[in-house]
Amino acid sequence: MNWMLPLAAILIGISFAAQPAINGAAVKTLGSPAAAAALSVGITFFCLILVMPIFGGSLAPGLIAKLPWWVVFGGMIGAFVVAGGAAIAPVTGVAVFFVCLVSGQLIGSALVDHFGAFGMTVRPISLIKACGLALVLAGVLLVRAG
């Protein structure tokens, strides 16, 4: 595997760790997590429009109409992540927020794989995988206690 892609993912993760703190600061000025999230998502949209010519693709209405109905959940989840981070991280701390977020992502991803949701290949939850998820939840408790 090309080492650049995992490195890019790590760098994205490092920068992603700052997002709830940045949006939490925006809440103080804008007055609500929803307003801070809307600003953040608006900036995200603008940046994506700028890089779309590099990565290709189209937002043509005819193509959008061909998407499955449940694609809207992707945007809704993004809004919850951004607004939730802006509201929760200033109270819990960024580390606790992210360890909970990541544990939820891992449990949710195991369920998506288990049921083959959204067109994914079915990959049942094994005993070993369930033990790994339990360790992740134990990590949540340890980070929270720290």
Buried (B, 14 or more C-beta within 10 A) or exposed (E): EEEEEEEEEEEEEEEEBEBBBBBBEBBEEBEEBBBBBBBBBEEEEEEEEEEEEEEEEEEEEEEEEEEEEEEEEEEEEBBEBBBBBBBBBBEBBBEBBBBBBBBEEBBEBBEBBBEEEEEEEEBEBEEEBEEEBEEBBEBBEEBEEE
